[in-house]
Amino acid sequence: MTFYHILQSFVWGGCVLFGSMQPLPLQAIHTVQQSSTDVLRGKVTDSQGGELPGVTVKVEGTRRVTVTDAQGNYTLNVRPGETVRFSYLGMKGQSFKYRRQARANISMQEDDNMLNEVSVKARTNINAIDVRARAGVVDQVNMKLVTEKPSIDMGLALQGAVPGLLVMNTGELGKTPELRIRGNSSLRRGNVSNEPLYVLDGKIITAETFYNLNPMDISEMKVLKDAVACALYGVKAANGVIEITSKRGNSEGTTINYNFNMGITTRGRRGLKLMETSEKLELERLMRNPAAPGYRYSADYYNRYESDNPNKAQLIAEGEKLLNNLRQTNTDWFKELLRNSIYTRHTISMRGGNEESSYFASFNYTKQGGRIKGNDKEHIGVSLNLDKTLGKIGYAMISMNGSYAKVNTPVGTSNDPTQLVYDLNPYESPASGKLYSYPGRTFSDLFNQYQEKSSDKSVGVSLNLSLTPIKGLDIEYVGGIDYLLDESNKFTPGSSYSERNSGVAEYQRGILQRAKNTTTNISSNLRVTYEKTFNEKHSVTVGANFDYYRSIYDNIGTIGYGVGDINSTSAINHSITGVRRERTSGKKDRNAQIGAGLLASYTYSDLYDAYASYKRDGSSILPTDKRWNNAWAVGLGWTPSNYNFLKGNKLLTRLNLRTSYGVIANLNGVSASSTVATFSYLESSYENQRQLSLISLFNENLKPEVTKSFDVMLTTELMKRLTLNINLYKRRTEQALLDVPIPTSTGFNTLKRNIGILDNNGIEASANWRVLQLPDWSLSLFGSLAYNNNKVIDLYYAHEIYTSDDAIVPDYEVGKSYDMIYGPRSLGINPLTGYPVFSTPNGEKQASEPLTREDVVALGHSTPPYSGSFGMNLGYKSFELDMNFYYNFGGKKQFNYTYVRNYDHVKKNAASGQIDNMWFKSGDENKIYPTPFWTSAVAEDNLSRFANSRTLGNSNFIRLSMLSLRYRIPGNLLKRNLPFIRFASVALQASNLFNWTSYSESDPESGTLAGTLQPVYTLNVNLTF
């Protein structure tokens, strides 16, 4: 029995059974011949002329099917006019119409992404209606570029995938990225209020579930941007939608695919150059701080403090000897503390079925090590999708997915190991005793001080029923549940330096904090759609839907003390009272949404399109009298290239224009405690009675935000080679919500109110150009650009909003973006005083003078308004090169400047060049850094609290985001040497290779010293059996 026969499966009664089968001649697999058919014979080869065994040859719309034999030959019964289709994993499918030719030889071209020949034609997501794209903005992600990018995080893998989808890295491995579609739609910051809705196979999922998806399990991903595309989801979709469709089975026999990546992750960008030992000791000498050895053991110190000591010369000699010993050490802490690590990914999947039923199953394991010892992320994912025809009227589909993700990190204490790269001195080493940079501590005191582990466990299942009782009428239902368990464990051992020096008794040392959060999303959606075409010109679609969504959030947390060095809740000392007594907290929040909607579309001769939808949603978050809100959208489309006089035009092969307008209410990030009185128990009690307290001051007049979107889109194709897409949009958020400061006499600090109007206006453009398409060579170029202009249009009660009465920097200002950085304009360093001088409306102001609100101006955007990508695909015979660049422009980031040391902090290392760039004495001109000898508390406060025009840097960057060089092993080689392998390829793949930027600190994207993305280099092997 051959390996091929061992892998065969059959489907019986909707159940997939695996086992051995009796060997059959490959030519005998086709169905029973009928007397009215002709016999068609032929041979199938690859692009190199090699014979292809196992190619599926099928007559479309029938059950007549066969596969090619070991020499690539086939025989099939066909009727005149029928279409014969050839498909083979790893090859581009081909088809032709039979016209009584006696023989048809086929040459197939390689395509390693051709894995989606599914037999079931129903939609897993019933909202993914084709008519949306005729007037709306629905962008499709190129999953090939996503799967070829080594990344453990789905969010970061999408950087540059679609114009207008901005994904920002926020820190070290395991940190949640910031994902936005067309900017922040709310004045409220954070992911909860601004991230899009995630929908997997029709069910709503959490962001954590999305980030942990395996891209190898995804068939397609769409990004919905405008009201026409999003309105079907109602109030949940005001920030846009990301629709994910998982892979399904096929009707062409069982195939097994194994995809493997193994490689390394490197340290990433160094960014800032730090001082070496000689320069650092000289800086210390100039600072004259006795706590630093460069001054303490210098001749300057002894001449000042030991001038009358008869042994001064000996002291100077001994000091110089000690300094010389320090000069022998020159530790590069970037290389010492940050490390290269391992990246590995395994994915194995199986798919198959027949015309009645099909299945897809996969297992994935991924692990990526971080730059810091003890920092890594591990992920395990499984999925199972089953499809079954229901007679001749419909389909049933079950989709199941589960994942487990774990992040380990030592980051979280005051001694962030990454920050130590910039703190520890070059003359110190891991073998050093007491450290100068951290007085009283040794190197070991800085490590093993803290452990943090977090994990996400998610499981989801959805059921889809699709019935077509009469032609044109579709009755579809999808119901699903997504469950997430998020656990965290934070442990500070009792032997850690911070605990030993905390001043508490030994039996109270050691801190353990644990939390468990569960999020359950329940989705249910019923949709009825009727489509009818009249006179082959008029196409009408009408539909209605009813949906229900419920979210349940449950949290329990505990913090205990006295655990010593035991990381277990059983070690908590329950006898401790006072500040370090054990505390337990919990929260449970439920909300539900119910909605009903209508849609209608009309198409005339593929020339004109019209679309309209209306949805009314009710939410339990709002008071009864404000519970119901509307979402509606209208759109028009025009395709001039389908006019008869333009059909067949070889230059202009497609021209399409669309426009849309719609309104959607937004309740993202709003809880019931903001609108109705919601109480929680206090820890204290009175006369054995537990006390209740309002969770927050509620606003019974609160209204949902209202998002209004207007889009104009142009798509054109030239010579079937160059495709251009341009989209102009205007998105306005009215009744924008914000937690505004209120008098503390109320017992609360803030109140959630409808406060103003926010605009996001912009342009998105993309281009794809098939430059070359020859038998041996192919070349395609692509690029995209997105510009978003975010602006506060109105604040209902003021021109600016400040967090407090004494704040001088506004949080929001009319006419400025929501993320504007404020501060004074700097004129440089005063050569006489060493303090900065600021330009104000009333003239120059010394930094030693208090700043006022009139002195600060808008300095720039923290979020870059320009983003996009560009790249290429180059093919030569069996080789394929993919390259993708990602870029951001127009943003600003405030320099950290903790590495610019003054008198008090000179014990830690400093930026190289500080001596030349810092003011030390009167008369020093053209300096960048102010005096290190502060005598004015006002000046020090002005510089530490506020950015200024000289402490900001342009955060522009271009990143080589993905590089893949793949070699497809020719089919004839596999046939001769490994006949059980149907397709094989090997590739060198890498992600986040290089950053081109003028930003002088570590990472222009996150704006932190520590958070740069790590380059990943891997070897990939892809096998299909």
ABEGO torsion letter per residue (X at the ends): XBAAAAABBBBBGGBBBBEBBBBBBAAAABBBBBAABBBBBBBBBBAAGBBBBGBBBBBBGBABBBBBBAAGBBBBBBBBGBBBBBBBBGBBBBBBBBAGBABBBBBBBBBAABAABBABABBABAABBAAAAAABBBBBBBAAAAAABBBABAAAAABGABBGBBBBBAEBBGBBBBBBBGEBABABBEAAAABBBBBBGGBBBBAAAAAABBAAABABBBBBABAAAAAAAEAAAAAEBBBBBBBBBBAAEBBBBBBBBBBBBBAEBAGBBBBBAAAAAAAAAAAGBAABAAAAABAAAAAAAAAABAAAAAAAAAAAAAAAAAAABBBBAAAAABBBBBBBBBBBBBBEEBAABBBBBBBBBBBBBBABBGBBBBBBBBBBBBBBBBEAAEBBBBBBBBBBBBBBBABGBABBAAAAAAABBAABBAABBBBAABBGBBAAAABGABBBBBBBBBBBBBBBBBBBABBGBBBBBBBBBBBBBBBBBBBBBAABAAAAAAGBBAAABEBBBBBBBBBBBBBBBBBBBBBBBBGGABBBBBBBBBBBBBBBBBBBBBBBBGAEABBBAAABBAABBEAABBBBBBBBBBBBBBBBBBBBBBBBGGABBBBBBBBBBBBAABBAAAABBBBBBBBBBBBAAABAAABGBAABABBBBBBBBBBBBBABGBBAAAABBBBBBBABBBGGBBBBBBABBBBAABBBBBBBBBBBBBBBBBGGABBBBBBBBBBBBBGBBBBBBBBAAAGBABBBBBABBBBBBBBBBBBBBBABBBAABBBBBBBBBBBBBBBBABBAABABBBABAABABBABBBGBBAABBBEBBBAEBBAAAGBBBBBBAAEBBBAABBBBAAABBBAEBABBABBEBBBBBBBBEABBBBBBBBBBBGBBBBBAGAABBBAAAAABBBBBGAAAABBABBGBBGBABBBABBABAAAAAAAAABBBAAABBBABBBBBABBBBBBBBBAAAAAAABAABABBBBBBBBBGABBBBABABABAAAGBAAABBBBBBBBBBBBBX
